[in-house]
Amino acid sequence: MNNILIVYYSLFHNTANLALEIAVQTGGTLRELIHDTNYSF
């Protein structure tokens, strides 16, 4: 049974790419944190 959960937040998709690579290599489940308010810079 696989109990690995990778949770990430990525504003510019850099962290998303890294989290995806970790999920592939560990066989974990990938989940993205999404904020309610859209913050623009």
Contacts in CASP RR format, 6 or more apart in sequence:
PFRMAT RR
TARGET T0000
AUTHOR 0000-0000-0000
METHOD contacts of the structure
MODEL  1
MNNILIVYYSLFHNTANLALEIAVQTGGTLRELIHDTNYSF
2 27 0 8 1.000
2 28 0 8 1.000
2 29 0 8 1.000
4 23 0 8 1.000
4 26 0 8 1.000
4 27 0 8 1.000
4 28 0 8 1.000
4 29 0 8 1.000
5 28 0 8 1.000
5 29 0 8 1.000
5 31 0 8 1.000
6 19 0 8 1.000
6 22 0 8 1.000
6 23 0 8 1.000
6 26 0 8 1.000
6 28 0 8 1.000
6 29 0 8 1.000
6 30 0 8 1.000
6 31 0 8 1.000
7 31 0 8 1.000
7 32 0 8 1.000
7 33 0 8 1.000
8 15 0 8 1.000
8 16 0 8 1.000
8 18 0 8 1.000
8 19 0 8 1.000
8 30 0 8 1.000
8 31 0 8 1.000
8 32 0 8 1.000
8 33 0 8 1.000
9 15 0 8 1.000
9 32 0 8 1.000
9 33 0 8 1.000
9 35 0 8 1.000
10 16 0 8 1.000
10 17 0 8 1.000
10 19 0 8 1.000
10 32 0 8 1.000
16 32 0 8 1.000
19 30 0 8 1.000
19 32 0 8 1.000
20 30 0 8 1.000
22 28 0 8 1.000
23 29 0 8 1.000
23 30 0 8 1.000
END
